[in-house]
Amino acid sequence: MDTRTSGRRRFHDFIPDDECYRRYSCVHCRTHLANHDELISKSFQGSQGKAYLFNKVINVCCGKPEERFLLTGLHAVADIWCSCCKTTVGWKYEHAFEANQKYKEGKYIIELTHMIKENGWAK
């Protein structure tokens, strides 16, 4: 991952082609969101359909955590949005209240409706 700065202005992080064969970007503005190597699971459900669970994401801002009842129980989650276009793309799991859901803590959900596969995917 590379971060570029010029004076006081900080540019968005990007994932160079030589570091990542496949990546996910914001469908609205094409800002890089995640490296395919950080994908944990494709078996999640968001408010707008299918969603992916990632270990790490980039170029997102995080809101305040709030408790929500999701399909797997009560969680403290914080909405995340693209740092470029400000579209809400998913959420971050801050705390899981059930022991069998603890693996989600600190992980990120991005809904498929808000991301696009780029660079090296089979057509």
LINGIKA-V550604 format. One record per residue. N is the residue number from 1. RES is the residue in one small letter. D_CENTER is the distance of its C-alpha to the mean C-alpha in Angstrom with 1 decimal. Layout:
n = <N,N>
res = <RES,RES>
d_center = <D_CENTER,D_CENTER>
This chain:
n = <1,2,3,4,5,6,7,8,9,10,11,12,13,14,15,16,17,18,19,20,21,22,23,24,25,26,27,28,29,30,31,32,33,34,35,36,37,38,39,40,41,42,43,44,45,46,47,48,49,50,51,52,53,54,55,56,57,58,59,60,61,62,63,64,65,66,67,68,69,70,71,72,73,74,75,76,77,78,79,80,81,82,83,84,85,86,87,88,89,90,91,92,93,94,95,96,97,98,99,100,101,102,103,104,105,106,107,108,109,110,111,112,113,114,115,116,117,118,119,120,121,122,123>
res = <m,d,t,r,t,s,g,r,r,r,f,h,d,f,i,p,d,d,e,c,y,r,r,y,s,c,v,h,c,r,t,h,l,a,n,h,d,e,l,i,s,k,s,f,q,g,s,q,g,k,a,y,l,f,n,k,v,i,n,v,c,c,g,k,p,e,e,r,f,l,l,t,g,l,h,a,v,a,d,i,w,c,s,c,c,k,t,t,v,g,w,k,y,e,h,a,f,e,a,n,q,k,y,k,e,g,k,y,i,i,e,l,t,h,m,i,k,e,n,g,w,a,k>
d_center = <15.1,17.3,17.7,20.6,22.7,25.9,28.0,26.1,23.4,20.1,18.4,14.7,13.5,13.8,14.0,17.7,19.0,21.1,18.2,16.0,17.7,14.7,11.4,8.9,9.4,9.4,12.4,14.1,14.5,13.4,11.5,9.7,5.9,6.4,9.8,11.0,12.7,9.7,9.5,11.3,12.1,12.4,14.5,12.7,13.7,12.1,14.6,14.8,15.0,13.2,9.6,8.1,7.5,6.2,8.5,7.1,4.8,7.2,8.7,7.2,10.0,10.3,13.2,15.9,15.6,17.7,19.0,18.3,19.9,17.5,18.9,19.1,20.6,20.2,17.1,16.4,12.9,11.7,10.1,7.4,8.5,8.8,11.3,13.6,14.2,13.1,11.9,10.1,7.1,6.5,7.4,7.9,10.9,13.6,16.6,17.8,21.5,22.5,23.2,21.8,18.3,18.1,16.1,12.9,13.5,11.2,8.4,5.1,5.4,4.5,8.1,10.1,12.1,9.7,9.0,11.8,12.9,14.8,17.4,19.5,18.6,21.9,23.2>
